[in-house]
Amino acid sequence: MDRLHRIPVALLITLGFALSFLVPAIAGFATGHSATGRIFLYASILGSGLSVAVILAVSNQRFEDSRRNLLLTLLFVFTVLPMGLAIPVMEALRTTTFVNAYLDMVSAITTTALPTYEMDRMTQPLIIWRSLVAWLGALIMWVFAWTILMPLRLGGYEILAKENQDRVAVVAQVGTHVGLTRRFLTELATFGPLYLSLTMLCWFGLTSSGLTPYQAMIFAMGATSTAGYLPTDAADLGFGQEILIFATLFFAVSRQCYGQRFGVMRGVRLFENSELRLAVMLVVGVAVILFARQFVGAATVDTSRHIGEAAQALWGGLFTALSFLTTTGYTSFGWDEAQSWSGLSNPAIILMALSLIGGGVATTAGGIKLLRMSSLMHHSSREIMQLAEPKRIIPNYGGGFGGKIQNAVWAWVFLMSFFMVLCLTLLGLALNGADFETALVTGTAALTNSGPLMSVGVENGVDALRLGLFSKLTIILAMVLGRVETLAVIALMNPDIWRR
């Protein structure tokens, strides 16, 4: 076991993905796509052999577990590793380039789920592989949040630091790379069964409701990883199926939905969670606003419609709002019904705003994060009260994260860095010829890891593969920055972190 703990985490993850090539290989042979199956089988053999060879070569060495190496490990998984994952995809499709395949794999491992290849070009093994990469990428990022970002007080843990003070003291040990590997495997053994159980429950429920096992698997992995991929033969989901996905998506709202291991209190005190409260307010508020807008539009178009369509429109708003808040990007069957019922256009700006806010800290969702927004809201309300009544003594918010001024400062710093990166992304896309609307939707989708926004944010959608090379590289960089968060990359620019 000590030898295992000496292996760098990056090599263990590489070996794990090399072995996971066997899943699309088996799917290819089972579905009649034997050529694709052979490509992934050979990739698994070659990748596993190279990984084992490198592991054996470095097994007797000790690696420094510095802040620099922690962050470089994080960047390796989301930038270098997808290059290897893209090679069998390029070989299986035959008519694509390495850059396009690399864009697709970065989109998958960061759970962005960009609309890249057309469905008629994708076989079942390729869809399964892309969904599996996203599912594993979300799990790895979830584990990294506890093993790397929390000790460095990044990824939202700068606000949660006091709540997790004892836990941070235990894991924030800087010594050898053995410590990081041991922590990674320990957290993986804790989170992996929970993550797998949630996926299997969703898959079993969707299969029982009438979907094929293949369709249910893609939707289940997409819901748990917040990567909104669709199966090749996707059809509109029914109400009961959307209820299952809706319940699964709530686990991306707050880490405390997973149980006491993540700081949840007993019983009704769960709803004292600031992330959960804000998420419910946003989802319900957006659904009601959209329903009112559509109801007014329907009244001016056709007043003879049945009330059932109004109920579908309301449910469509609830489901789609939560889906984009968690940066998943699924749309409800009632969403299109609402557009035809009201005769109004798609409210893309609202979906963009929800994706920007994002899900919970230490979850698989992207975006700015609910906890940061809650902290800024609490501080803003306090400042407004101070301006309205300057002589009033405003008490501190007891025990809550949102009321602490330092938390609001950290949230504001991240917010400014996030929008600075967004502006640079829009500039990079515009320099390559994209118009403002395309650049805004594409940049937001990439930085918030909400790829399906590119399909619903613009009238005819944005085809990522038709963009120029510089635009594709800009999108790749934005997706990585959105997944690892800008503060982590900014920390690497600190000269002190490179000194021994």
Residue pairs with C-beta under 8 A, 6 or more apart in sequence:
2 178
3 59
4 181
4 185
5 178
5 181
5 182
5 185
6 59
6 60
6 61
6 62
6 177
6 178
6 181
7 55
7 58
7 59
7 181
8 58
8 63
8 73
8 177
8 181
9 73
9 177
9 180
9 181
9 184
10 73
10 76
10 77
10 81
11 51
11 54
11 55
11 58
12 55
12 181
12 184
12 185
13 77
13 81
13 140
14 47
14 51
14 81
14 84
15 47
15 48
15 51
15 52
15 55
16 136
17 47
17 81
17 84
17 85
17 133
17 136
18 43
18 44
18 47
18 48
18 50
18 51
18 84
19 44
19 48
20 44
20 132
20 133
20 136
21 40
21 41
21 43
21 44
21 47
21 88
21 129
22 40
22 41
22 44
23 128
23 129
23 132
24 36
24 37
24 40
24 88
24 125
24 126
24 128
24 129
24 132
25 37
25 38
25 39
25 40
25 41
25 44
25 125
26 37
27 33
27 37
27 124
27 125
27 128
28 34
28 35
28 36
28 37
28 38
28 39
28 40
28 123
28 125
29 37
31 123
31 124
31 125
33 123
33 124
33 125
35 92
36 92
36 123
36 125
36 126
37 125
39 88
39 91
39 92
40 88
40 92
40 125
40 129
43 87
43 88
47 84
62 176
62 177
62 178
63 69
63 176
63 177
64 176
64 177
64 500
65 173
65 174
65 175
65 176
65 177
65 178
65 179
65 180
66 174
66 497
67 152
67 174
67 491
67 497
68 492
68 497
68 498
69 177
69 180
70 148
70 151
70 152
70 180
71 148
71 152
71 488
71 489
71 491
71 492
71 497
72 492
73 148
73 180
74 144
74 148
74 484
74 488
75 480
75 484
75 489
75 492
77 109
77 137
77 140
77 144
78 106
78 109
78 110
78 137
78 480
78 483
78 484
79 106
79 480
81 109
82 102
82 105
82 106
82 108
82 109
83 102
83 105
85 105
85 108
85 109
85 133
86 98
86 101
86 102
86 104
86 105
87 98
87 101
88 129
89 96
89 101
89 104
89 105
89 126
89 129
89 130
90 96
90 97
90 98
90 100
90 101
92 123
92 125
92 126
93 101
93 117
93 121
93 126
95 121
96 117
99 469
99 472
99 473
100 116
100 117
100 465
100 472
102 476
103 114
103 116
103 464
103 465
103 472
103 475
103 476
104 114
104 116
104 117
104 130
105 130
105 133
106 112
106 476
106 479
106 480
107 113
107 114
107 116
107 451
107 464
107 479
108 130
108 131
108 133
108 134
108 137
108 227
108 229
109 133
109 134
109 136
109 137
110 137
110 366
110 449
110 479
110 480
110 482
110 483
111 134
111 137
111 138
111 141
111 225
111 226
111 227
111 327
111 364
111 366
111 449
111 483
112 227
112 366
112 445
112 446
112 449
112 450
112 451
112 479
112 482
112 483
113 134
113 222
113 227
113 228
113 229
113 329
113 451
113 452
114 445
114 446
114 451
114 454
114 464
114 475
114 479
115 451
115 452
115 454
115 455
115 461
115 462
115 463
115 464
116 464
116 465
117 465
119 230
119 232
122 130
122 232
123 232
124 214
124 231
124 232
127 218
127 229
127 231
127 232
128 214
128 217
128 218
130 229
131 217
131 218
131 221
131 222
131 225
131 227
131 229
132 221
134 221
134 222
134 225
134 227
134 229
135 199
135 221
135 224
135 225
135 227
137 225
137 227
138 195
138 224
138 225
138 226
138 227
138 364
139 188
139 191
139 192
139 195
139 225
139 364
141 364
141 483
142 191
142 195
142 362
142 363
142 364
143 184
143 187
143 188
143 191
144 184
145 155
145 157
145 361
145 362
146 171
146 183
146 187
146 191
146 362
147 171
147 180
147 183
147 184
147 187
148 180
149 155
149 156
149 157
149 485
149 488
150 157
150 160
150 164
150 167
150 168
150 171
150 172
150 362
151 168
151 171
151 172
151 173
152 488
152 491
153 161
153 168
154 485
154 487
154 488
154 491
155 361
155 362
155 485
155 487
155 488
156 361
156 362
156 369
156 371
156 372
157 164
157 168
157 361
157 362
158 407
158 410
158 487
159 361
159 371
159 372
159 375
159 401
159 407
159 410
159 411
160 361
160 362
160 371
160 401
161 168
162 401
163 263
163 401
164 263
171 183
173 179
190 261
194 258
194 259
195 224
198 224
198 248
198 251
199 220
199 221
199 224
200 220
202 216
202 219
202 220
202 223
202 224
202 244
202 245
202 248
203 213
203 216
203 217
203 220
204 216
205 244
206 215
206 216
206 219
206 220
206 241
206 244
206 245
207 213
207 216
209 238
209 240
209 241
209 244
210 238
210 241
211 219
211 241
214 231
215 231
215 233
215 234
218 229
218 230
218 231
218 234
219 230
219 231
219 237
219 241
219 245
220 248
221 227
221 229
222 228
222 229
222 230
222 328
222 330
223 245
223 248
223 249
223 328
223 330
224 248
224 251
224 364
225 364
226 249
226 252
226 326
226 327
226 328
226 359
226 363
226 364
226 365
226 366
226 449
227 328
227 451
228 323
228 328
228 329
228 330
228 450
228 451
228 452
236 333
237 245
237 332
237 333
238 333
239 315
239 333
242 315
242 319
242 332
242 333
245 319
245 330
246 318
246 319
246 322
249 322
249 323
249 326
249 328
250 257
250 322
251 257
251 258
251 363
252 326
252 327
252 328
252 359
252 360
252 363
252 364
252 365
253 275
253 276
253 279
253 322
253 325
253 326
253 359
253 360
253 363
253 365
253 370
254 273
254 275
254 276
254 279
254 360
254 363
254 370
255 262
255 263
255 360
255 361
255 362
255 363
256 262
256 263
256 264
256 270
256 273
256 275
256 276
257 264
257 270
257 276
258 264
260 266
262 362
264 270
264 273
265 272
270 276
271 277
274 370
274 371
274 374
274 375
274 378
274 400
274 401
274 402
275 360
275 361
275 370
275 371
275 374
277 374
278 370
278 373
278 374
278 377
279 322
279 325
279 359
279 360
279 370
282 321
282 325
282 354
282 357
283 318
283 321
283 322
283 325
284 318
286 317
286 321
286 350
286 354
287 314
287 317
287 318
287 321
288 317
289 350
290 313
290 317
290 321
290 338
290 347
290 350
291 310
291 313
291 314
291 317
291 338
293 342
293 344
293 347
294 313
294 338
294 339
294 341
294 342
294 344
295 310
295 313
295 342
296 342
297 342
297 343
297 344
298 305
298 310
298 341
298 342
298 343
300 343
301 342
301 343
302 343
305 341
309 337
309 341
310 341
312 333
312 334
312 337
312 338
312 341
313 334
313 337
313 338
313 341
313 342
314 334
315 332
315 334
316 331
316 332
316 333
316 334
316 335
316 336
316 337
316 338
317 334
317 335
317 338
318 332
319 330
319 331
319 332
319 334
319 335
320 330
320 331
320 332
320 335
320 351
321 354
323 329
323 330
323 331
323 332
324 351
324 354
324 355
324 450
324 453
325 354
325 355
325 357
325 358
325 359
325 365
326 358
326 359
326 363
326 365
327 355
327 358
327 359
327 365
327 366
327 367
327 448
327 449
327 450
328 365
328 450
328 452
329 450
329 451
329 452
329 453
329 455
329 456
330 452
331 452
331 456
339 345
339 346
345 459
346 456
346 459
348 441
348 453
348 456
348 457
348 458
351 453
351 456
351 457
352 440
352 441
352 444
352 453
352 457
355 366
355 367
355 444
355 445
355 448
355 450
355 453
356 367
356 368
356 444
356 448
357 367
357 368
357 369
357 370
357 373
358 365
358 366
358 367
358 368
358 369
358 370
358 448
359 365
359 366
359 367
359 369
359 370
360 369
360 370
360 371
361 369
361 370
361 371
365 449
366 448
366 449
366 450
366 482
366 483
367 448
367 449
367 450
367 482
368 414
368 415
368 418
371 401
371 411
372 410
372 411
372 414
372 415
373 411
374 401
374 402
375 401
375 402
375 404
375 407
375 408
375 410
375 411
376 408
376 411
376 412
376 415
377 402
378 397
378 400
378 402
378 403
378 408
379 402
379 403
379 405
379 407
379 408
382 394
382 397
382 403
385 392
385 394
386 392
386 394
396 403
397 403
397 404
401 407
402 408
413 487
414 485
414 486
414 487
417 486
417 487
417 490
418 447
418 486
420 486
421 447
421 478
421 481
421 486
422 443
422 444
422 447
425 443
425 446
425 447
425 474
425 475
425 477
425 478
426 436
426 439
426 440
426 443
428 470
428 471
428 474
429 438
429 439
429 442
429 443
429 467
429 471
429 474
429 475
430 436
430 439
431 470
432 467
432 468
432 470
432 471
432 474
433 468
433 471
434 442
434 467
434 471
437 458
438 458
438 462
441 453
441 454
441 457
441 458
441 462
442 454
442 462
442 464
442 467
442 471
442 475
443 478
444 450
444 453
444 457
445 451
445 452
445 453
445 454
445 457
446 475
446 478
446 479
446 482
447 478
447 479
447 481
447 482
448 482
449 479
449 482
449 483
454 461
454 462
454 464
455 461
455 462
464 472
464 475
467 475
481 489
491 497
